[in-house]
Amino acid sequence: MLKSDYNKSEKVLTCAFTGHLDTNSCIILNNEVNAAIDIIKSADNTATLTDTTIIFDVSGVSYIASSFIRICVNMARQVPKGNFSMINCDPFIKKTFIIAGLDELLKVK
């Protein structure tokens, strides 16, 4: 499940995820996150997210599949380096990103 919020004045998209993010749920989540990105691009009348920050809040997540990691990497590529972060990571989930070598790139906290 995804709940997203865009603060237009600060150009911050926050996506709060909950549940078990397996491959099947990530297919749906990927579409929902991309829809949120498209709304931002149309609202800001831009083709890129050069000033946007994306925050993934995973406080309610108990499991992630590799497809969720792919969503994170794809989102991080759409914004300038350092403008993507993950917050409220469960230690097990954080360890997954550390093992994958993505904890610094994705600013996992």
Stockholm file with secondary structure:
# STOCKHOLM 1.0

chainA/1-109         MLKSDYNKSEKVLTCAFTGHLDTNSCIILNNEVNAAIDIIKSADNTATLTDTTIIFDVSGVSYIASSFIRICVNMARQVPKGNFSMINCDPFIKKTFIIAGLDELLKVK
#=GR chainA/1-109 SS CEEEEEETTTTEEEEEEEEEECHHHHHHHHHHHHHHHHHHHHHTTCSSCTTCEEEEEEEEEEEECHHHHHHHHHHHHHSCTTCEEEESCCHHHHHHHHHTTCTTTTTBC
#=GC SS_cons         CEEEEEETTTTEEEEEEEEEECHHHHHHHHHHHHHHHHHHHHHTTCSSCTTCEEEEEEEEEEEECHHHHHHHHHHHHHSCTTCEEEESCCHHHHHHHHHTTCTTTTTBC
//
